[in-house]
């Protein structure tokens, strides 16, 4: 999932530099959603609610 976040951030940066604000915004929003999911899963693992074995 971290790989997808990095890909979306690179796409957002490239689109922004090339003058595609809608594409850059969509990619950045996708990255933000994935970052939120990763943080929530991380907190659940830390608190012991979700056990990954």
mmCIF file of the N, C-alpha and C atoms, coordinates in Angstrom:
data_MODEL
# 
_entry.id   MODEL 
# 
loop_
_atom_site.group_PDB 
_atom_site.id 
_atom_site.type_symbol 
_atom_site.label_atom_id 
_atom_site.label_alt_id 
_atom_site.label_comp_id 
_atom_site.label_asym_id 
_atom_site.label_entity_id 
_atom_site.label_seq_id 
_atom_site.pdbx_PDB_ins_code 
_atom_site.Cartn_x 
_atom_site.Cartn_y 
_atom_site.Cartn_z 
_atom_site.occupancy 
_atom_site.B_iso_or_equiv 
_atom_site.pdbx_formal_charge 
_atom_site.auth_seq_id 
_atom_site.auth_comp_id 
_atom_site.auth_asym_id 
_atom_site.auth_atom_id 
_atom_site.pdbx_PDB_model_num 
ATOM 1   N N  . UNK A 1 1  ? 0.834  -1.191  0.000   1.00 0.00 ? 1  UNK A N  1 
ATOM 2   C CA . UNK A 1 1  ? 0.000  0.000   0.000   1.00 0.00 ? 1  UNK A CA 1 
ATOM 3   C C  . UNK A 1 1  ? 0.878  1.253   0.000   1.00 0.00 ? 1  UNK A C  1 
ATOM 4   N N  . UNK A 1 2  ? 2.024  1.149   0.662   1.00 0.00 ? 2  UNK A N  1 
ATOM 5   C CA . UNK A 1 2  ? 2.940  2.290   0.669   1.00 0.00 ? 2  UNK A CA 1 
ATOM 6   C C  . UNK A 1 2  ? 3.413  2.586   -0.750  1.00 0.00 ? 2  UNK A C  1 
ATOM 7   N N  . UNK A 1 3  ? 3.574  1.519   -1.535  1.00 0.00 ? 3  UNK A N  1 
ATOM 8   C CA . UNK A 1 3  ? 3.992  1.690   -2.929  1.00 0.00 ? 3  UNK A CA 1 
ATOM 9   C C  . UNK A 1 3  ? 2.967  2.518   -3.695  1.00 0.00 ? 3  UNK A C  1 
ATOM 10  N N  . UNK A 1 4  ? 1.679  2.238   -3.484  1.00 0.00 ? 4  UNK A N  1 
ATOM 11  C CA . UNK A 1 4  ? 0.620  2.999   -4.168  1.00 0.00 ? 4  UNK A CA 1 
ATOM 12  C C  . UNK A 1 4  ? 0.605  4.456   -3.723  1.00 0.00 ? 4  UNK A C  1 
ATOM 13  N N  . UNK A 1 5  ? 0.859  4.694   -2.451  1.00 0.00 ? 5  UNK A N  1 
ATOM 14  C CA . UNK A 1 5  ? 0.896  6.072   -1.948  1.00 0.00 ? 5  UNK A CA 1 
ATOM 15  C C  . UNK A 1 5  ? 2.017  6.844   -2.645  1.00 0.00 ? 5  UNK A C  1 
ATOM 16  N N  . UNK A 1 6  ? 3.192  6.234   -2.728  1.00 0.00 ? 6  UNK A N  1 
ATOM 17  C CA . UNK A 1 6  ? 4.310  6.907   -3.383  1.00 0.00 ? 6  UNK A CA 1 
ATOM 18  C C  . UNK A 1 6  ? 4.038  7.149   -4.867  1.00 0.00 ? 6  UNK A C  1 
ATOM 19  N N  . UNK A 1 7  ? 3.420  6.174   -5.536  1.00 0.00 ? 7  UNK A N  1 
ATOM 20  C CA . UNK A 1 7  ? 3.090  6.343   -6.948  1.00 0.00 ? 7  UNK A CA 1 
ATOM 21  C C  . UNK A 1 7  ? 2.117  7.512   -7.127  1.00 0.00 ? 7  UNK A C  1 
ATOM 22  N N  . UNK A 1 8  ? 1.096  7.572   -6.283  1.00 0.00 ? 8  UNK A N  1 
ATOM 23  C CA . UNK A 1 8  ? 0.121  8.658   -6.398  1.00 0.00 ? 8  UNK A CA 1 
ATOM 24  C C  . UNK A 1 8  ? 0.747  10.016  -6.108  1.00 0.00 ? 8  UNK A C  1 
ATOM 25  N N  . UNK A 1 9  ? 1.667  10.071  -5.157  1.00 0.00 ? 9  UNK A N  1 
ATOM 26  C CA . UNK A 1 9  ? 2.334  11.337  -4.858  1.00 0.00 ? 9  UNK A CA 1 
ATOM 27  C C  . UNK A 1 9  ? 3.217  11.791  -6.019  1.00 0.00 ? 9  UNK A C  1 
ATOM 28  N N  . UNK A 1 10 ? 3.887  10.852  -6.670  1.00 0.00 ? 10 UNK A N  1 
ATOM 29  C CA . UNK A 1 10 ? 4.711  11.198  -7.827  1.00 0.00 ? 10 UNK A CA 1 
ATOM 30  C C  . UNK A 1 10 ? 3.829  11.675  -8.979  1.00 0.00 ? 10 UNK A C  1 
ATOM 31  N N  . UNK A 1 11 ? 2.705  10.987  -9.195  1.00 0.00 ? 11 UNK A N  1 
ATOM 32  C CA . UNK A 1 11 ? 1.778  11.402  -10.257 1.00 0.00 ? 11 UNK A CA 1 
ATOM 33  C C  . UNK A 1 11 ? 1.239  12.796  -9.965  1.00 0.00 ? 11 UNK A C  1 
ATOM 34  N N  . UNK A 1 12 ? 0.897  13.061  -8.700  1.00 0.00 ? 12 UNK A N  1 
ATOM 35  C CA . UNK A 1 12 ? 0.378  14.384  -8.334  1.00 0.00 ? 12 UNK A CA 1 
ATOM 36  C C  . UNK A 1 12 ? 1.429  15.468  -8.574  1.00 0.00 ? 12 UNK A C  1 
ATOM 37  N N  . UNK A 1 13 ? 2.669  15.186  -8.212  1.00 0.00 ? 13 UNK A N  1 
ATOM 38  C CA . UNK A 1 13 ? 3.733  16.178  -8.409  1.00 0.00 ? 13 UNK A CA 1 
ATOM 39  C C  . UNK A 1 13 ? 3.978  16.429  -9.894  1.00 0.00 ? 13 UNK A C  1 
ATOM 40  N N  . UNK A 1 14 ? 4.026  15.360  -10.673 1.00 0.00 ? 14 UNK A N  1 
ATOM 41  C CA . UNK A 1 14 ? 4.278  15.518  -12.108 1.00 0.00 ? 14 UNK A CA 1 
ATOM 42  C C  . UNK A 1 14 ? 3.121  16.243  -12.785 1.00 0.00 ? 14 UNK A C  1 
ATOM 43  N N  . UNK A 1 15 ? 1.893  15.891  -12.431 1.00 0.00 ? 15 UNK A N  1 
ATOM 44  C CA . UNK A 1 15 ? 0.734  16.547  -13.029 1.00 0.00 ? 15 UNK A CA 1 
ATOM 45  C C  . UNK A 1 15 ? 0.694  18.028  -12.656 1.00 0.00 ? 15 UNK A C  1 
ATOM 46  N N  . UNK A 1 16 ? 1.071  18.330  -11.446 1.00 0.00 ? 16 UNK A N  1 
ATOM 47  C CA . UNK A 1 16 ? 1.094  19.729  -11.013 1.00 0.00 ? 16 UNK A CA 1 
ATOM 48  C C  . UNK A 1 16 ? 2.133  20.527  -11.801 1.00 0.00 ? 16 UNK A C  1 
ATOM 49  N N  . UNK A 1 17 ? 3.299  19.932  -12.007 1.00 0.00 ? 17 UNK A N  1 
ATOM 50  C CA . UNK A 1 17 ? 4.346  20.625  -12.756 1.00 0.00 ? 17 UNK A CA 1 
ATOM 51  C C  . UNK A 1 17 ? 3.984  20.801  -14.228 1.00 0.00 ? 17 UNK A C  1 
ATOM 52  N N  . UNK A 1 18 ? 3.218  19.855  -14.760 1.00 0.00 ? 18 UNK A N  1 
ATOM 53  C CA . UNK A 1 18 ? 2.845  19.923  -16.172 1.00 0.00 ? 18 UNK A CA 1 
ATOM 54  C C  . UNK A 1 18 ? 1.572  20.719  -16.420 1.00 0.00 ? 18 UNK A C  1 
ATOM 55  N N  . UNK A 1 19 ? 0.920  21.174  -15.353 1.00 0.00 ? 19 UNK A N  1 
ATOM 56  C CA . UNK A 1 19 ? -0.244 22.034  -15.512 1.00 0.00 ? 19 UNK A CA 1 
ATOM 57  C C  . UNK A 1 19 ? -1.568 21.302  -15.604 1.00 0.00 ? 19 UNK A C  1 
ATOM 58  N N  . UNK A 1 20 ? -1.693 20.193  -14.928 1.00 0.00 ? 20 UNK A N  1 
ATOM 59  C CA . UNK A 1 20 ? -2.954 19.446  -14.879 1.00 0.00 ? 20 UNK A CA 1 
ATOM 60  C C  . UNK A 1 20 ? -3.487 19.459  -13.446 1.00 0.00 ? 20 UNK A C  1 
ATOM 61  N N  . UNK A 1 21 ? -4.146 20.543  -13.041 1.00 0.00 ? 21 UNK A N  1 
ATOM 62  C CA . UNK A 1 21 ? -4.538 20.669  -11.631 1.00 0.00 ? 21 UNK A CA 1 
ATOM 63  C C  . UNK A 1 21 ? -5.582 19.641  -11.184 1.00 0.00 ? 21 UNK A C  1 
ATOM 64  N N  . UNK A 1 22 ? -6.502 19.260  -12.066 1.00 0.00 ? 22 UNK A N  1 
ATOM 65  C CA . UNK A 1 22 ? -7.523 18.289  -11.662 1.00 0.00 ? 22 UNK A CA 1 
ATOM 66  C C  . UNK A 1 22 ? -6.913 16.917  -11.430 1.00 0.00 ? 22 UNK A C  1 
ATOM 67  N N  . UNK A 1 23 ? -6.013 16.512  -12.308 1.00 0.00 ? 23 UNK A N  1 
ATOM 68  C CA . UNK A 1 23 ? -5.339 15.224  -12.147 1.00 0.00 ? 23 UNK A CA 1 
ATOM 69  C C  . UNK A 1 23 ? -4.470 15.237  -10.897 1.00 0.00 ? 23 UNK A C  1 
ATOM 70  N N  . UNK A 1 24 ? -3.791 16.351  -10.667 1.00 0.00 ? 24 UNK A N  1 
ATOM 71  C CA . UNK A 1 24 ? -2.950 16.466  -9.481  1.00 0.00 ? 24 UNK A CA 1 
ATOM 72  C C  . UNK A 1 24 ? -3.801 16.393  -8.211  1.00 0.00 ? 24 UNK A C  1 
ATOM 73  N N  . UNK A 1 25 ? -4.940 17.051  -8.222  1.00 0.00 ? 25 UNK A N  1 
ATOM 74  C CA . UNK A 1 25 ? -5.821 17.015  -7.062  1.00 0.00 ? 25 UNK A CA 1 
ATOM 75  C C  . UNK A 1 25 ? -6.393 15.631  -6.810  1.00 0.00 ? 25 UNK A C  1 
ATOM 76  N N  . UNK A 1 26 ? -6.761 14.945  -7.883  1.00 0.00 ? 26 UNK A N  1 
ATOM 77  C CA . UNK A 1 26 ? -7.304 13.593  -7.733  1.00 0.00 ? 26 UNK A CA 1 
ATOM 78  C C  . UNK A 1 26 ? -6.250 12.641  -7.193  1.00 0.00 ? 26 UNK A C  1 
ATOM 79  N N  . UNK A 1 27 ? -5.033 12.730  -7.703  1.00 0.00 ? 27 UNK A N  1 
ATOM 80  C CA . UNK A 1 27 ? -3.961 11.853  -7.225  1.00 0.00 ? 27 UNK A CA 1 
ATOM 81  C C  . UNK A 1 27 ? -3.611 12.163  -5.773  1.00 0.00 ? 27 UNK A C  1 
ATOM 82  N N  . UNK A 1 28 ? -3.583 13.441  -5.422  1.00 0.00 ? 28 UNK A N  1 
ATOM 83  C CA . UNK A 1 28 ? -3.279 13.813  -4.043  1.00 0.00 ? 28 UNK A CA 1 
ATOM 84  C C  . UNK A 1 28 ? -4.377 13.354  -3.097  1.00 0.00 ? 28 UNK A C  1 
ATOM 85  N N  . UNK A 1 29 ? -5.625 13.451  -3.524  1.00 0.00 ? 29 UNK A N  1 
ATOM 86  C CA . UNK A 1 29 ? -6.732 12.982  -2.694  1.00 0.00 ? 29 UNK A CA 1 
ATOM 87  C C  . UNK A 1 29 ? -6.662 11.472  -2.489  1.00 0.00 ? 29 UNK A C  1 
ATOM 88  N N  . UNK A 1 30 ? -6.340 10.743  -3.555  1.00 0.00 ? 30 UNK A N  1 
ATOM 89  C CA . UNK A 1 30 ? -6.175 9.300   -3.424  1.00 0.00 ? 30 UNK A CA 1 
ATOM 90  C C  . UNK A 1 30 ? -5.062 8.946   -2.459  1.00 0.00 ? 30 UNK A C  1 
ATOM 91  N N  . UNK A 1 31 ? -3.957 9.671   -2.529  1.00 0.00 ? 31 UNK A N  1 
ATOM 92  C CA . UNK A 1 31 ? -2.850 9.434   -1.605  1.00 0.00 ? 31 UNK A CA 1 
ATOM 93  C C  . UNK A 1 31 ? -3.258 9.737   -0.168  1.00 0.00 ? 31 UNK A C  1 
ATOM 94  N N  . UNK A 1 32 ? -4.027 10.802  0.036   1.00 0.00 ? 32 UNK A N  1 
ATOM 95  C CA . UNK A 1 32 ? -4.487 11.149  1.384   1.00 0.00 ? 32 UNK A CA 1 
ATOM 96  C C  . UNK A 1 32 ? -5.388 10.066  1.957   1.00 0.00 ? 32 UNK A C  1 
ATOM 97  N N  . UNK A 1 33 ? -6.262 9.522   1.142   1.00 0.00 ? 33 UNK A N  1 
ATOM 98  C CA . UNK A 1 33 ? -7.164 8.461   1.600   1.00 0.00 ? 33 UNK A CA 1 
ATOM 99  C C  . UNK A 1 33 ? -6.361 7.233   1.996   1.00 0.00 ? 33 UNK A C  1 
ATOM 100 N N  . UNK A 1 34 ? -5.397 6.853   1.158   1.00 0.00 ? 34 UNK A N  1 
ATOM 101 C CA . UNK A 1 34 ? -4.580 5.685   1.482   1.00 0.00 ? 34 UNK A CA 1 
ATOM 102 C C  . UNK A 1 34 ? -3.732 5.914   2.727   1.00 0.00 ? 34 UNK A C  1 
ATOM 103 N N  . UNK A 1 35 ? -3.218 7.117   2.909   1.00 0.00 ? 35 UNK A N  1 
ATOM 104 C CA . UNK A 1 35 ? -2.442 7.428   4.115   1.00 0.00 ? 35 UNK A CA 1 
ATOM 105 C C  . UNK A 1 35 ? -3.328 7.307   5.353   1.00 0.00 ? 35 UNK A C  1 
ATOM 106 N N  . UNK A 1 36 ? -4.561 7.776   5.258   1.00 0.00 ? 36 UNK A N  1 
ATOM 107 C CA . UNK A 1 36 ? -5.483 7.667   6.394   1.00 0.00 ? 36 UNK A CA 1 
ATOM 108 C C  . UNK A 1 36 ? -5.767 6.205   6.720   1.00 0.00 ? 36 UNK A C  1 
ATOM 109 N N  . UNK A 1 37 ? -5.960 5.376   5.699   1.00 0.00 ? 37 UNK A N  1 
ATOM 110 C CA . UNK A 1 37 ? -6.218 3.952   5.929   1.00 0.00 ? 37 UNK A CA 1 
ATOM 111 C C  . UNK A 1 37 ? -5.012 3.298   6.598   1.00 0.00 ? 37 UNK A C  1 
ATOM 112 N N  . UNK A 1 38 ? -3.809 3.612   6.114   1.00 0.00 ? 38 UNK A N  1 
ATOM 113 C CA . UNK A 1 38 ? -2.595 3.040   6.698   1.00 0.00 ? 38 UNK A CA 1 
ATOM 114 C C  . UNK A 1 38 ? -2.450 3.466   8.152   1.00 0.00 ? 38 UNK A C  1 
ATOM 115 N N  . UNK A 1 39 ? -2.715 4.727   8.451   1.00 0.00 ? 39 UNK A N  1 
ATOM 116 C CA . UNK A 1 39 ? -2.589 5.201   9.837   1.00 0.00 ? 39 UNK A CA 1 
ATOM 117 C C  . UNK A 1 39 ? -3.608 4.535   10.758  1.00 0.00 ? 39 UNK A C  1 
ATOM 118 N N  . UNK A 1 40 ? -4.827 4.362   10.287  1.00 0.00 ? 40 UNK A N  1 
ATOM 119 C CA . UNK A 1 40 ? -5.847 3.700   11.097  1.00 0.00 ? 40 UNK A CA 1 
ATOM 120 C C  . UNK A 1 40 ? -5.462 2.257   11.362  1.00 0.00 ? 40 UNK A C  1 
ATOM 121 N N  . UNK A 1 41 ? -5.012 1.548   10.335  1.00 0.00 ? 41 UNK A N  1 
ATOM 122 C CA . UNK A 1 41 ? -4.578 0.165   10.530  1.00 0.00 ? 41 UNK A CA 1 
ATOM 123 C C  . UNK A 1 41 ? -3.382 0.089   11.477  1.00 0.00 ? 41 UNK A C  1 
ATOM 124 N N  . UNK A 1 42 ? -2.451 1.020   11.347  1.00 0.00 ? 42 UNK A N  1 
ATOM 125 C CA . UNK A 1 42 ? -1.292 1.054   12.235  1.00 0.00 ? 42 UNK A CA 1 
ATOM 126 C C  . UNK A 1 42 ? -1.714 1.252   13.683  1.00 0.00 ? 42 UNK A C  1 
ATOM 127 N N  . UNK A 1 43 ? -2.632 2.176   13.923  1.00 0.00 ? 43 UNK A N  1 
ATOM 128 C CA . UNK A 1 43 ? -3.102 2.404   15.290  1.00 0.00 ? 43 UNK A CA 1 
ATOM 129 C C  . UNK A 1 43 ? -3.834 1.193   15.849  1.00 0.00 ? 43 UNK A C  1 
ATOM 130 N N  . UNK A 1 44 ? -4.620 0.506   15.014  1.00 0.00 ? 44 UNK A N  1 
ATOM 131 C CA . UNK A 1 44 ? -5.306 -0.692  15.470  1.00 0.00 ? 44 UNK A CA 1 
ATOM 132 C C  . UNK A 1 44 ? -4.320 -1.796  15.831  1.00 0.00 ? 44 UNK A C  1 
ATOM 133 N N  . UNK A 1 45 ? -3.257 -1.915  15.073  1.00 0.00 ? 45 UNK A N  1 
ATOM 134 C CA . UNK A 1 45 ? -2.234 -2.915  15.379  1.00 0.00 ? 45 UNK A CA 1 
ATOM 135 C C  . UNK A 1 45 ? -1.519 -2.543  16.673  1.00 0.00 ? 45 UNK A C  1 
ATOM 136 N N  . UNK A 1 46 ? -1.185 -1.274  16.839  1.00 0.00 ? 46 UNK A N  1 
ATOM 137 C CA . UNK A 1 46 ? -0.496 -0.824  18.042  1.00 0.00 ? 46 UNK A CA 1 
ATOM 138 C C  . UNK A 1 46 ? -1.350 -1.063  19.286  1.00 0.00 ? 46 UNK A C  1 
ATOM 139 N N  . UNK A 1 47 ? -2.624 -0.777  19.184  1.00 0.00 ? 47 UNK A N  1 
ATOM 140 C CA . UNK A 1 47 ? -3.515 -0.948  20.340  1.00 0.00 ? 47 UNK A CA 1 
ATOM 141 C C  . UNK A 1 47 ? -3.910 -2.400  20.568  1.00 0.00 ? 47 UNK A C  1 
ATOM 142 N N  . UNK A 1 48 ? -3.558 -3.273  19.651  1.00 0.00 ? 48 UNK A N  1 
ATOM 143 C CA . UNK A 1 48 ? -3.833 -4.690  19.836  1.00 0.00 ? 48 UNK A CA 1 
ATOM 144 C C  . UNK A 1 48 ? -5.241 -5.109  19.454  1.00 0.00 ? 48 UNK A C  1 
ATOM 145 N N  . UNK A 1 49 ? -5.981 -4.231  18.822  1.00 0.00 ? 49 UNK A N  1 
ATOM 146 C CA . UNK A 1 49 ? -7.339 -4.568  18.409  1.00 0.00 ? 49 UNK A CA 1 
ATOM 147 C C  . UNK A 1 49 ? -7.290 -5.516  17.221  1.00 0.00 ? 49 UNK A C  1 
ATOM 148 N N  . UNK A 1 50 ? -6.331 -5.304  16.336  1.00 0.00 ? 50 UNK A N  1 
ATOM 149 C CA . UNK A 1 50 ? -6.187 -6.107  15.129  1.00 0.00 ? 50 UNK A CA 1 
ATOM 150 C C  . UNK A 1 50 ? -4.849 -6.833  15.216  1.00 0.00 ? 50 UNK A C  1 
ATOM 151 N N  . UNK A 1 51 ? -4.896 -8.159  15.218  1.00 0.00 ? 51 UNK A N  1 
ATOM 152 C CA . UNK A 1 51 ? -3.656 -8.933  15.321  1.00 0.00 ? 51 UNK A CA 1 
ATOM 153 C C  . UNK A 1 51 ? -3.280 -9.452  13.941  1.00 0.00 ? 51 UNK A C  1 
ATOM 154 N N  . UNK A 1 52 ? -2.123 -9.049  13.469  1.00 0.00 ? 52 UNK A N  1 
ATOM 155 C CA . UNK A 1 52 ? -1.625 -9.531  12.185  1.00 0.00 ? 52 UNK A CA 1 
ATOM 156 C C  . UNK A 1 52 ? -0.612 -10.628 12.485  1.00 0.00 ? 52 UNK A C  1 
ATOM 157 N N  . UNK A 1 53 ? -0.916 -11.837 11.998  1.00 0.00 ? 53 UNK A N  1 
ATOM 158 C CA . UNK A 1 53 ? 0.004  -12.947 12.266  1.00 0.00 ? 53 UNK A CA 1 
ATOM 159 C C  . UNK A 1 53 ? 0.552  -13.518 10.980  1.00 0.00 ? 53 UNK A C  1 
# 
